[in-house]
Amino acid sequence: MGTSERRIETIKYLCRKRHATMAEISKEFGVSVRTVKRDIDYLSGVMMIPIYCQSGKYEGGVFIDDDYRWDKMYMTLEQISLLMKVKEMVTDKLSDKENTTLKQIIDLYSMPLVK
């Protein structure tokens, strides 16, 4: 895995976990902690990814902003509206599990509200 690929995978890893220690990232990608530090510096400084480090025995590590998503695509408002309309029409025809899955899809691909 090259440097660029590792950095992208690091972003994806942090997007999934939201927080990890330098040691965890180092182990995950088979690189030194020093390399992880350089990657984090590059990602936050050059690529402007909202990644930050916090020191502390229990609260420390590498964090990514809660609202940040790297590999998430969103549906348009029109697409989400149609999906919600379909959900209302078929709710009584689907099992509880299917209704839950449909709701999860709508939630996953809806654009987050701007604060």
Residue pairs with C-beta under 8 A, 6 or more apart in sequence:
1 9
1 29
3 39
6 29
6 31
6 39
7 39
7 42
7 43
7 47
8 70
9 29
10 25
10 29
10 36
10 39
10 40
10 43
11 43
11 49
11 51
11 64
11 70
12 70
12 71
13 20
13 25
13 28
14 20
14 51
14 62
14 63
14 64
15 64
15 68
15 69
15 70
15 71
18 63
18 64
18 66
19 61
19 62
19 63
19 64
20 28
20 61
20 62
21 60
21 61
21 62
22 33
22 36
22 37
22 53
22 61
22 62
23 33
24 61
25 36
25 62
26 32
26 33
26 35
26 36
29 36
31 39
36 62
40 51
40 53
40 62
43 49
43 51
44 50
44 51
44 52
49 64
49 68
49 70
50 64
50 65
50 68
51 62
51 63
51 64
52 62
52 63
53 60
53 61
53 62
53 63
54 60
54 61
54 63
67 112
67 115
72 108
73 109
74 109
74 110
74 111
75 83
75 109
75 110
75 111
77 111
79 109
80 106
80 109
80 110
80 111
83 102
83 105
83 106
84 106
87 99
87 102
87 103
87 106
91 99
94 102
